[in-house]
Structure formats: C-alpha cells, structure tokens
Amino acid sequence: MGSDFVSFDATRRVMRWIMAGFYMSAGMLHLTNPGALLPITPGWVPFPREVILVTGICEIAGAVALLTRRLRWIAGVMLALYAVCVFPANLKHAVDGVHLPPVPDSWWYHGPRLVLQPVLVWWALFSAGVIDWPARARHDQA
C-alpha cells in the first residue's frame, strides 16, 4: 500500500458500530415480537415464526461478531447475505402494503428502503474489511 492509499479504518470502525447497533436492535425485535413480523413474511417461507426467531438470533450473533477481530470478516459476509435473503420480506411489505406500525406505509419509505438494500450489502462487506471499494478503486486509479 502506497502513501496515496486512502485509509478508511476510522470510517469502517464507525460503520461497524452503527451496523452492529442496527442489527442488535432488529434482532431484539425479532425475538421479543416475532408476531409483528409475520405479516411481511412471504407465504413460501416454511415455519415463519421459527424463521423469524432464528433470524433474530442471527442478527444478534452477526452484530456481536462484527465487533470482534476474529469473526469480523465472516460476520460481514453473513450479514451481507442476510440482507439479500430478507429482501423478499421487504418487497412483500412494500408491494402488499402491509401495515406494520410504527413503520410508515408510504412509498416514501418503501422506495428508498428497497433501493438502498444493496447499500446494506456493501456496508456489511466494507465495514468488515471484506471489500476495499471505494478505497481500492482510488488506489488503483493513482
């Protein structure tokens, strides 16, 4: 790495903590109130209540692992895959207009949420150090 390489260590650290907080909160919601999420679970998901509980455990485990050095890389990969896997539920929530208080019902909420789903995938991978983009892209252009 040359001196022109842009370091994102501090940015990644902040991003990891924000993502860990987000997934810890989401995981707690999944575990404490799985029934609230049943309406947005696609009909083809077997054992939906149990899947919601397992996803809550996965979110909490991912949040904790993301903050460790040893498990950070795999946590980033798994949280990125998780964001891809929950996309059908987010899509069902939006398309079917499922009312899920306190989440807004409008497309002003659902549109950006669906469009930004790939950003969550990138965020998990970047904050865990799995990918270096945009840092590597800047370095390669120099």
Secondary structure, DSSP 8 states (H G I E B T S, - for coil): --TTS---HHHHHHHHHHHHHHHHHHHHHHHH-HHHHGGGS-TTSSSHHHHHHHHHHHHHHHHHHHTSTTTHHHHHHHHHHHHHHTHHHHHHHHHTT---TTS--SHHHHHHHHHTHHHHHHHHHHHTTS--TTHHHHHHH-
